[in-house]
């Protein structure tokens, strides 16, 4: 769970996106098996860059 918090904080700080939306996206990646905070942050940034 600490990995999720770290990734959410990083993405919100870098993009200024809504924390709730970021949390939901990161949770999906985490439940899909991504447990590394750096990887979660990278995947999250990729996802939010597409939108």
N, C-alpha and C positions, 0 to 999 in steps of 0.2 A: 504494500500500500504506500510505502514511502516513495517508491519509484513513481507512482501515479502523481503524488503531490508535487514531487520535484519537476516532473514533466509539465504539469498544469501550470505551476508557477513560472516556469521558463517560457512557455508559449504565450501566456497572458502578458508577461513582461515584454516579450519581443514583438507581439502583434497587436496588443490592446484589444483582442477579441473578448467576447463575453465569457466569463469564467464557467458558467453553467454549460455552455456549448462545448467548450474545450474539455471539461470534466467528462462529459458523456462520450466524446470521441476517444479520449485517452482510455476510459474504462473499457470501451469495446476492443481497443488494441490489446489492453492488458488481459482481458478475458480470452482473447484469441491466442495468447501465449507469449506476447512480448513483455518481458519482465525487466529489461535493462532501461534505466532512466534516460540514457543518451539515445537509445534506439526509439523509445517512446516519444521523446522530444522531436527527433528527426522525422519520424512518421507523422506526428501531429502537425509539424510545420509544413510538410508536404501536403497534407490534407487541406489545411487552411489556405495554402497558397493557391490551390486549385479553385477555391470558392471566391 
